[in-house]
Amino acid sequence: MKTVVNVPKLGVMDTSPETVTDPPAKGLVTLLKANHDFRRLWLGNLISVCGGWFSAVAVFAMLYEHGGASLAAGAALALRYLPGLLIGPWGGVLADRADRRTIMLAGDGLLAVLALTFLLADGPDRLWLVYPLTFVSAATGFVFQSARGAWMPSLVRSEEYVLYSAAVQVNGLLFQAAGGLAGAGVIALFGWRWAFVVNALSFVASLLLTARVTGGARRGAAGPAPGWAASFREGVRTARRVRLIAALLCLEAVFCLGLGGTITAMTHLALRVHDLGDGGTGWFYAVQGCAGAAALLVAAPRLQRMSPEARLSIVGLSCLGEGLCTALLGLPGSAWGALALWGCAALADVVYGPTAIAALLSAAGNEVRGRIMSLWSAVATTSLAISALVSGALLDAFGHRALFVVLGALMAIPGAAWLLAVRRWDLRPPAQAPGTP
């Protein structure tokens, strides 16, 4: 894909394609083959996500091995989400003020060290270390994601936002599958401790690939930036003023109240109900990754060809479908039945990310993109944390069948409400996105 790059404004390192000679990429493979910088960041993120799934499987195995109950697993999951609220929004402010590439390089290095530090928690008397380490690792990850979410879209054209979001989601799904299967296999053969070593090496590989990328909008606004608090308030005002952004944030908040608890309930389903062994959650992650990646590779080009209005309807249908599948997850009496239904939920889920993120990016310009994307993450992770923690307690008290019904309703109801809102209100992206120079 040949591009003619305009001269960036003074003080803004922006080499994103603004004038192009070729049409937009028609699929994920075309985008990755033609765009070298985007491919390097995509590959680095793909490798680190694989290691992250190794670590996720290992943490739950460690907690259960040392006597942790469902509440302990829910608390650990909640601590992975909580920094999204406490730290994430300020990571977005940082991503709009500092060099986004530098933030990502520092984040990868710190995450590699933290991954190895989890080995210090090996033992019932040191198990408490899992919780602060989980919090610090997640906080670092959210700052990293704020920088990536602001920088990476600038490496593609606005017409390719659906493909960009799909590519990011596919790499997570592919290595969720590989990481889940490999994590389950490594834990079964060698024990969960080696999973943390693999995770550390994945962050080192991501750092080396990111270091080779120099293009894109590495900074946000040109000129002197306002204070941190003023920058944060500006991002919140933008989110409230643009109807599409505000509506997407509300949908994400309610939907994730159901989504967060499904991971806690799925862990119980794999390890306690169906007794799949220490790496049992890896099989569920693998099914989700394989089914989701295959579906998204086929669906992404079709989603890109849809009108923005049609893609907004897909957002609601995705929530509705995943909610219905989740509500039924407690019914199968065999592991195979549960895995099949989990895969169906994944098929409904995969179209949500590309359509919702593409709409969000189209409504927020580069100068505020870090803050808007971090607000999206903060809203999601707050709901996920609440859901994970509460679900852990409810699971021990009422059982998994009733919990899955409640969680499914929390996903399906906002999906139905979104479909009604799309029909009644004009939620199309603004002609000139706020924060666009």
C-alpha positions in Angstrom: 0.0 0.0 0.0 1.8 3.1 -1.2 1.1 6.3 0.7 2.1 10.0 0.3 2.6 11.4 3.8 1.8 15.0 4.5 4.3 17.1 6.4 3.3 17.0 10.1 2.5 20.1 12.1 5.3 21.5 14.2 5.6 19.6 17.5 3.5 16.6 16.4 5.2 13.5 15.2 2.5 12.3 12.8 3.4 10.3 9.8 -0.1 8.7 9.5 -1.4 8.4 5.9 -3.5 11.3 4.9 -3.2 11.3 1.1 -3.2 7.9 -0.5 -2.7 6.5 -4.0 -4.1 3.1 -3.4 -7.6 2.0 -2.2 -8.0 0.8 1.4 -7.0 -2.8 2.2 -9.8 -5.2 1.6 -8.9 -7.7 4.3 -6.7 -8.5 7.3 -4.0 -10.3 5.3 -3.8 -7.4 2.8 -3.5 -4.9 5.6 -0.7 -6.8 7.4 1.2 -7.5 4.2 1.2 -3.9 3.0 1.7 -2.0 6.2 5.1 -2.9 7.7 4.9 -0.7 10.9 1.4 -1.9 11.7 2.5 -5.5 11.2 5.4 -5.1 13.6 3.2 -3.7 16.4 0.5 -6.3 15.6 3.0 -9.1 15.9 4.6 -7.8 19.1 1.2 -7.5 20.7 0.3 -11.0 19.4 3.3 -12.6 21.1 2.8 -10.8 24.4 -0.9 -11.7 24.5 0.1 -15.4 24.1 2.4 -15.1 27.1 -0.4 -13.3 29.0 -2.8 -16.2 28.5 0.0 -18.6 29.8 0.1 -16.4 32.9 -3.7 -16.2 33.3 -4.0 -20.0 33.3 -1.1 -20.3 35.7 -2.4 -17.7 38.2 -5.7 -19.6 38.6 -3.9 -22.9 38.9 -1.6 -21.5 41.6 -4.5 -20.1 43.6 -6.5 -23.4 43.5 -3.4 -25.5 44.3 -2.7 -23.5 47.4 -6.2 -23.7 48.7 -7.9 -20.7 47.1 -11.7 -20.8 46.7 -13.9 -19.2 44.0 -13.8 -15.9 45.9 -10.0 -15.9 45.8 -10.0 -16.4 42.0 -12.7 -13.7 41.6 -10.6 -11.3 43.7 -7.5 -11.9 41.6 -9.5 -11.3 38.4 -11.0 -8.1 39.9 -7.5 -6.8 40.7 -6.6 -7.3 37.0 -9.4 -5.0 36.1 -9.3 -2.4 38.9 -6.3 -0.4 37.6 -8.4 0.3 34.5 -10.4 2.7 36.7 -7.7 4.0 39.0 -4.7 4.2 36.6 -6.1 3.8 33.1 -7.6 7.3 32.5 -4.3 8.9 33.6 -2.5 6.6 31.2 -4.7 8.1 28.5 -3.7 11.6 29.5 0.0 10.5 29.4 -0.6 9.0 25.9 -1.8 12.3 24.6 1.1 14.2 26.1 4.2 12.0 25.8 5.8 9.9 23.1 3.5 6.8 22.8 6.3 4.6 21.5 8.5 5.3 24.5 5.6 4.5 26.9 5.1 1.1 25.2 8.8 0.2 25.3 9.0 1.0 29.0 5.8 -0.9 29.7 7.1 -4.1 27.9 10.3 -4.0 30.0 8.6 -3.6 33.3 6.0 -6.3 32.5 8.8 -8.8 31.7 10.2 -8.2 35.2 6.9 -8.4 36.9 6.0 -11.7 35.1 9.0 -13.4 36.7 8.2 -11.9 40.1 5.0 -14.0 40.4 7.3 -17.0 41.1 7.9 -15.4 44.6 4.2 -16.2 45.5 4.8 -20.0 45.3 3.6 -21.2 48.6 0.5 -20.8 50.9 2.3 -18.4 53.2 3.3 -16.1 50.2 0.1 -16.5 48.2 -0.9 -13.0 49.2 1.8 -11.6 46.8 -0.4 -12.6 43.9 -2.8 -9.7 44.6 -0.3 -6.7 44.7 1.6 -8.2 41.8 -1.6 -8.7 39.8 -2.5 -5.0 40.5 0.9 -3.6 39.5 1.1 -5.7 36.4 -2.4 -4.7 35.3 -1.7 -1.0 36.0 1.4 -1.1 33.8 -0.6 -3.0 31.2 -3.4 -0.3 31.1 -0.9 2.5 30.6 0.7 0.4 27.8 -2.7 -0.2 26.2 -3.5 3.6 26.4 -0.4 4.4 24.4 -1.0 1.5 21.9 -4.7 2.4 21.5 -3.7 6.0 20.7 -0.7 5.3 18.4 -1.6 2.1 16.5 -4.8 3.4 14.7 -2.7 6.3 13.3 -0.7 3.7 11.3 -3.8 2.9 9.2 -6.4 4.9 7.3 -9.7 5.9 8.7 -11.4 3.6 6.2 -9.4 0.7 7.7 -10.5 1.2 11.3 -12.7 -1.9 11.2 -9.8 -4.0 9.9 -7.4 -2.4 12.5 -9.7 -3.4 15.3 -10.3 -6.8 13.9 -6.6 -7.4 13.5 -6.0 -6.5 17.2 -8.8 -8.8 18.3 -7.7 -11.6 16.0 -4.2 -11.7 17.5 -5.7 -11.9 20.9 -8.0 -14.7 19.9 -5.3 -16.6 18.0 -2.9 -16.6 20.9 -5.7 -17.0 23.4 -6.2 -20.3 21.6 -2.5 -21.1 21.4 -1.8 -19.7 24.8 -4.7 -21.5 26.3 -3.8 -24.8 24.7 -0.1 -24.4 25.3 -0.6 -23.1 28.8 -2.8 -26.1 29.6 -0.2 -28.4 28.1 2.8 -26.8 29.7 1.1 -26.8 33.1 0.1 -30.4 32.7 3.6 -31.5 31.7 5.9 -29.2 33.6 3.8 -27.3 36.2 2.4 -23.8 36.2 5.7 -22.1 37.2 7.1 -22.3 33.6 4.1 -20.3 32.3 5.4 -17.2 34.1 8.8 -17.6 32.4 7.1 -17.8 28.9 5.1 -14.7 29.8 8.3 -12.7 30.6 10.0 -13.8 27.3 6.9 -12.7 25.3 7.2 -9.2 26.7 10.9 -9.0 25.7 9.9 -10.1 22.1 7.2 -7.4 22.0 9.7 -4.8 23.1 12.2 -5.7 20.3 9.5 -5.5 17.6 8.1 -2.2 18.9 11.6 -0.7 18.9 11.6 -1.1 15.1 8.5 1.1 14.6 8.9 4.8 14.2 6.0 6.1 12.1 2.4 7.1 13.0 1.1 9.8 15.4 3.5 9.3 18.3 2.2 12.4 20.1 -1.2 14.0 20.5 -1.7 17.7 20.6 0.8 20.2 19.2 2.2 22.9 21.5 2.1 23.2 25.3 -0.3 20.8 26.9 -2.7 21.9 29.7 -2.3 20.5 33.2 -3.0 16.9 33.9 -6.4 17.5 35.6 -7.4 19.9 32.8 -6.5 17.4 30.1 -8.5 14.7 31.9 -11.6 17.0 32.2 -11.3 17.8 28.5 -11.4 14.1 27.6 -14.5 13.6 29.8 -16.2 16.7 28.3 -15.6 15.3 24.8 -17.0 11.9 25.8 -20.2 13.6 27.2 -20.6 16.0 24.3 -20.4 13.4 21.4 -23.6 11.3 21.5 -22.1 8.3 19.9 -19.2 8.1 22.4 -21.5 8.6 25.4 -23.8 5.9 24.1 -21.0 3.4 23.5 -19.6 4.0 27.0 -23.0 3.4 28.6 -23.5 0.2 26.6 -20.0 -1.1 27.6 -20.6 -0.3 31.2 -23.7 -2.5 31.5 -22.6 -5.2 29.1 -19.3 -5.8 31.0 -21.3 -6.3 34.3 -22.3 -9.6 32.7 -19.0 -10.3 30.9 -16.7 -10.1 33.8 -18.5 -12.7 35.9 -18.4 -15.2 33.0 -14.6 -15.7 33.4 -15.0 -16.4 37.2 -17.9 -18.8 36.5 -16.1 -20.5 33.6 -13.1 -21.1 35.9 -15.4 -22.9 38.4 -17.0 -24.8 35.5 -13.6 -26.0 34.2 -11.9 -26.8 37.5 -14.8 -27.9 39.8 -17.8 -28.9 37.7 -16.1 -30.8 34.8 -12.8 -31.4 36.6 -10.6 -30.7 33.6 -7.4 -30.5 35.7 -5.1 -27.6 36.6 -5.0 -26.3 33.0 -8.7 -26.8 32.5 -9.4 -23.1 31.9 -7.0 -23.3 29.0 -9.4 -25.5 27.0 -12.2 -22.9 27.3 -9.8 -20.1 26.3 -8.7 -22.3 23.3 -12.2 -22.9 22.1 -13.0 -19.2 22.4 -9.9 -18.2 20.6 -10.2 -20.7 17.7 -13.9 -20.1 17.1 -13.6 -16.3 17.4 -10.5 -16.0 15.2 -12.0 -18.1 12.4 -15.2 -16.2 12.5 -13.5 -12.8 12.5 -11.2 -13.6 9.6 -14.3 -14.2 7.5 -16.4 -11.4 8.9 -14.0 -8.5 9.0 -14.0 -7.7 5.3 -17.8 -7.9 5.3 -18.0 -5.6 8.3 -15.7 -3.0 6.6 -18.0 -2.9 3.5 -21.1 -2.2 5.7 -22.4 1.3 6.2 -21.7 2.9 9.6 -25.4 2.6 10.5 -25.5 -1.2 9.8 -22.3 -1.7 11.9 -24.0 0.0 14.8 -26.9 -2.5 14.6 -24.3 -5.3 14.6 -23.1 -4.0 18.0 -26.4 -4.6 19.6 -27.0 -8.0 17.9 -23.6 -9.2 19.2 -24.5 -8.3 22.8 -27.9 -10.0 22.5 -26.5 -13.2 21.0 -23.7 -13.6 23.5 -26.1 -12.9 26.4 -28.4 -15.7 25.3 -25.6 -18.2 24.9 -24.1 -17.3 28.3 -27.5 -17.7 30.1 -27.5 -21.4 28.9 -23.9 -22.2 29.9 -24.9 -23.9 33.2 -27.2 -26.5 31.5 -24.8 -28.9 29.7 -23.9 -32.0 31.8 -20.7 -32.7 29.9 -17.5 -30.7 29.3 -18.0 -31.1 25.5 -21.4 -29.5 25.7 -20.1 -26.6 27.8 -17.2 -26.1 25.4 -19.6 -26.1 22.4 -21.8 -23.5 24.0 -18.8 -21.4 25.1 -17.7 -21.4 21.4 -21.2 -20.2 20.3 -20.9 -17.3 22.7 -17.5 -16.5 21.2 -19.0 -16.4 17.7 -21.5 -13.8 18.8 -18.9 -11.8 20.7 -16.2 -11.3 18.0 -18.1 -8.8 15.9 -18.6 -6.5 18.8 -15.0 -5.3 19.1 -14.4 -4.3 15.4 -17.7 -2.5 15.0 -17.7 -0.7 18.4 -14.1 0.4 18.3 -14.3 1.6 14.7 -17.3 3.8 15.7 -15.4 5.1 18.7 -12.2 5.9 16.6 -14.3 7.7 14.0 -15.8 9.9 16.7 -12.5 10.9 18.4 -9.6 12.6 16.7 -5.9 12.0 17.4 -5.5 14.8 19.9 -8.0 13.3 22.4 -7.8 9.6 21.3 -5.6 8.5 24.2 -8.1 9.9 26.7 -11.2 8.6 24.9 -9.8 5.1 24.5 -8.6 5.0 28.2 -12.1 6.1 29.3 -13.6 3.2 27.3 -11.1 0.9 29.0 -11.8 2.4 32.4 -15.6 2.0 32.1 -15.2 -1.6 30.9 -12.7 -2.7 33.5 -14.6 -1.1 36.3 -17.7 -3.1 35.4 -15.6 -6.2 34.8 -13.9 -5.9 38.2 -17.3 -5.5 40.0 -18.8 -8.4 38.2 -15.8 -10.7 38.7 -15.6 -10.0 42.5 -19.4 -10.2 43.1 -19.7 -13.3 40.9 -17.0 -15.1 42.9 -19.1 -14.6 46.1 -22.4 -15.5 44.4 -20.9 -18.6 42.9 -20.0 -20.1 46.3 -23.5 -19.2 47.6 -25.9 -20.0 44.8 -24.1 -22.2 42.3 -23.1 -21.7 38.6 -26.4 -22.3 36.9 -28.3 -19.4 38.4 -25.2 -17.2 38.0 -24.9 -17.8 34.3 -28.6 -16.9 33.8 -28.1 -13.5 35.6 -24.8 -12.8 33.7 -26.5 -13.6 30.4 -29.4 -11.2 31.1 -26.9 -8.4 31.9 -25.4 -8.8 28.4 -28.6 -9.4 26.4 -30.7 -6.6 27.9 -28.4 -3.7 27.0 -28.0 -5.3 23.5 -31.7 -5.1 23.0 -31.8 -1.5 24.4 -29.0 -0.5 22.0 -31.0 -1.8 19.0 -33.9 0.4 20.0 -31.6 3.4 20.5 -30.1 3.0 17.0 -33.6 3.2 15.5 -34.8 6.2 17.6 -31.7 8.4 17.7 -29.0 9.6 15.3 -25.9 7.9 16.6 -23.8 8.4 13.5 -20.2 9.7 14.0 -19.8 13.5 13.7 -18.5 14.8 10.3 -15.5 16.4 12.1 -14.3 14.3 15.0 -13.4 16.3 18.2 -9.6 16.5 18.6 -9.0 16.4 14.8 -6.5 19.1 13.8 
